[in-house]
Amino acid sequence: MATTRKSAKGSTAKSRYNELKQMLEDRRRELMNEVQGRMRDVRADGNKDRDVLDQGESSEVDIQEDIEFALIQMKSETLNKINAALGRLDEGTYGNCYECGDEIAEARLRALPFAARCKDCEEARENAELRERQLARKGSSALFFDMSN
């Protein structure tokens, strides 16, 4: 009886592993296709003759290129996070919070498959970062006011 439970639990864990791995790999493949497509588009647009554009049109093209570059960069960062999540999955640590070690809710992992922290720890980290930025801003403004006296 104990062997049956153990093998059922093991097959459930293996099933969850395979499901999570497939989800991560599908998302990685999707992002890679998007990044490669955007890079092709940027290259194709960059090869167009810009000599016929006036200053306003040229500026608009530059802004659009900056936006495209930012999107490519964001998607590349997400790809890096997914690759790290796949590494954690292979190590057996995927789905556990970096901070508290508790299991990350499955709904959170489905929404954000590369999540490294549970909801509570992520909120605490974001609040701490916000406080640091506010303190840094206050510190720099105090420095500014000291210099003006």
N, C-alpha and C positions, 0 to 999 in steps of 0.2 A: 504494500500500500504506500509506504513512504517513498519507494522508488518511483511509483507511478506519479505521485505528486511532484517529486523532484524533476522528473523528465518533463512533465507538463509545464512546470514553472520554467524550466530551461528552454523548452520550445517556444513559450510565450516571450521570453527574453530575446531569443533568437529572431522571432517574428518581428518584435518591436525594433530590434537592431536593423533588420533588413528594411523595414518600412521607413525608419528614420534616415538610413543611408540612401535609400532611393529618393526620398524627398530632397535631401541635401544635394545629391548628384543631379537631380532634375533641375533644381534651382541654379546650380552652378552652370549647367549646360545652357540654360535659358539666358543667364547673365553674360556668359561668354559670347553667345550669338549676338546679343544686343551690343556689347562692347565692340566686337569685331565689325558689326554692321555700321555702327556710328563712326568707327575709325575709317572704314572704307568711304563713307559719305563725306567725312571731313577732308580726306585726301582728294576725293573727286572734286569737291568744291574748291579746294586750295589750288587745283590745277587750272581753274577757270581763269580767263584773262581779266585781270582787275584794272587794266589800263583804261577801260571805258567807263569806270565808275567815277562819279563826282565825289567830293569830300564827304557829304552826308551819307551817300550810299556805302562808301567805303567804311565809314564809322559804324554803320548798321551791320555790315558784314563782320567787322571785327568783334562787335558785341555778340553776335550770333555764334561766332567761333569760340569766344570765351565761354559762352553758355554750354556749347557742345563739349568743350574740354572739361568743364566742371562736371557735367553728367557722366562723361567717361571715367573721370577720376572717382566719383562717388560709386559707380558700379564696380570699378576695380577694387576699391576698398571693401565693398560688400563681398566680392569674390574672395579676397584674402580672409575675411571673417568666416566664410563658408568652408574654405580649405582648412582653417584652424579647427572648425567644428568637426569636420571629417576626421582630422587627426585625433581630436578628443574622443570621437566615437570609436576609433580603432583602439585607443588606449583604455577604453572602458570608463572614461570620466565624463562623457557627453551626457548632458541632462542633469548634472549636478552643479549647484551654485559654487562659484569660485570663493565667495565670501563665507557663507555659512555651511556649505556642504550638503544642504537639503536638496531634495529633488526639485527641479524646475517643473512647473505645471505643464502638462502636455499641451494645453491650449496655447500657452505662451510659446512653446517650441514650434507649434504649427504656424503661429503668426510670425514669429521671429526665429527661424530655425538655427541661427547662429548665436542665440542668447547664451551668455556665459554666467548670468546671475539671475536669481529668482526676482520676482517683481518687487518685493520689499527691499532687498539689497540694492537693486538697481535704482529704486527711488531714493534710498539713503545716499548712494553715490552721487546721483544727480543733484540732490539738495546740498551736499557738501561742496560740489564743484560750483554751484550757484553762489554759495556763501563765500567761497574763495574769490570768485570773480568780483563780487560786491565789495569785499574787503580790499582787494587790489585796486578797484576803482576809487574807493574812498581814500586809500593811501596815496594814489597818484594825484587825486584832486587836492588832498591836503598838501602835498609837495608843491603843487602848482600855486596854491594860495600862499604858501610860505615864501615862495620866490617873488611874488608880486608885492610883498610888503616892503 
